[in-house]
Amino acid sequence: MILTKTIKSYAKINLYLNVGAKRPDGYHDVESVMQQVTLFDYVTVLRDTDTTVRGVKITCTDRLVPSDDRNIAAKCAMAFLDKYGIDSEVSVSIDKRIPVAAGLAGGSTDGAAVLAIMNSLFDVNAPMDELCAIAAKLGADIPFCLIGGTCTASGIGEILTPVKTPVLPYHILICNAGHGVSTPQAYAKLDETPVTEPVPSMQDVLTSIQNGEMPRNLYNSFERVILPEHAEASQIRRDMLALGAEISLMSGSGPSVFGLFTDAEARDRAKAAFDMKGILAMPCEPVIKKIK
Ligand code: ATP
């Protein structure tokens, strides 16, 4: 029998991302406010109940993404089968809409979606913290993609705390131009480049969003090493503000840049302006999760 399930896997933006010094173990301490957004891939997992050999097949519509065991979604699927001792073959297919290597956690969210789907397709019903423990071994952003909504991240990104938010008063436009950025290379550049600017406190961002206000004092450490080398991303950041965004910031290790607009129509006009320039512009909204 064939059992199959498809879900949307949502991207994220970082409203705040402060990367600390490299630790002796090679990781970096981070402080971050992560926001899930409605930009998504479709992820489908198919389970053939007649198979008895553990295995994962993967297909993806984007040729930039590996369609083999290097795919983060394939790694998550195999980790799930291993963890629960399931001898079965699954087929994962990804309809890719989130730009790749763009600072939007596109791979991580596909991995998280696979874990969530397999948890129900195989009737494992593992609790969220157990899924997060599987996920954390495979990628720093995957646990956040499982939890979703708005979270702070600390430690090396593994300590996640959901943030209770009222309706968020902004509409998002994410633009992506130019080449992808390798996250490990971006960290290496950060290590070589001393911080010269004053770093705002994460608390300002948190307080503003918890009050249902436009987030204040957004910050991203990676801007200081990525923007000088990505002229298009720097230009988009300026254009966002000129086109009416209240705030513009690079997401993650870039080069995607987002703008936050109070007015959805202004956001849509900005999208049209970027379309005219041939720049990929993706309107989306924050995903809000109810927290008890
Ligand atoms: P993050 O914001 O978490 O640092 P990112 O958005 O910058 O991630 P991804 O889109 O996740 O970057 O891609 C990073 C690398 O992972 C790429 O080189 C890509 O080939 C590889 N990759 C593996 N699996 C996937 C997947 N399912 N989707 C996208 N990229 C994947």
Boltz pocket constraint, residues with backbone or C-beta under 6 A from the ligand:
constraints:
  - pocket:
      binder: B
      contacts: [[A, 64], [A, 65], [A, 66], [A, 70], [A, 71], [A, 72], [A, 73], [A, 94], [A, 98], [A, 99], [A, 100], [A, 101], [A, 102], [A, 103], [A, 104], [A, 105], [A, 106], [A, 107], [A, 108], [A, 110], [A, 111], [A, 141], [A, 181], [A, 183], [A, 252], [A, 253], [A, 254]]
      max_distance: 6.0
